[in-house]
Amino acid sequence: MDVPIFCTSAGKPVTKAKVVDTFERINAMLGRPIVDHSGAKLYGGHSLRVTGAQWMASIGLPLISIQLMARWDSDVVSRYVGEAPLAQVTAEYRRANAGADLNTILTEARLAVADVQTKIKGIDEQSLRLYEEERRLHELIVAPLAFTTRVGAKFIVARRGKYHVPACRHYPELSVLDWVTKCGWFFGLS
């Protein structure tokens, strides 16, 4: 049986709007604000994806794993998790205030930073290799194909039937990594 993790009582996927509405209702019941000082909503359709990515990064999950789980084709995840290491800094600060040896904390912090830098370098190198491999495959497979037209479709229809407008009509000439709709969906790898 193929049932989504979050579903309606009928077993259907919950819409993004319903998830946002649920968060707003819960926070309103808890007496928490649902809009900021300017009236803008505090919760949106990506709230769970962003906070989930931040939590996974804070527990040390590799960035590439987070990116794969959230199905992000771009490096946007690195913006979301950029502050995740701050949770570790807070823990170190609390230990220092509890009377821990400052030299021990600094040594552990330096080792942790070096470890994170090594992991980020590895992720960057792996991402670059994958990107170059995709470019190479594009040159070998897609570029030689003789297109009857260099103009792509006016609309792209997603699996669930939603219509999207490509950012440009000449996407067949581009790498599939650059096929994007005006709303930001990278449909070339879908």
Buried (B, 14 or more C-beta within 10 A) or exposed (E): EEEEEEEEEEEEEBEEEEBBEEBBEEBEEEEEEBEEEEEEEEBBEBBBBBEBBBBBBBEEBBBBEBBEBBEBBEEBBBEBBEEBBEBBEEEBEEBBEEEEEEEEBEEBBEEBEEEBEEBEEEBBEEBEEEEEEBEEEBEEEBEEEEEEEEEBEEEBEEEEEEEBEBBEEEBBEBBBBEBBBEEEBBBBEE
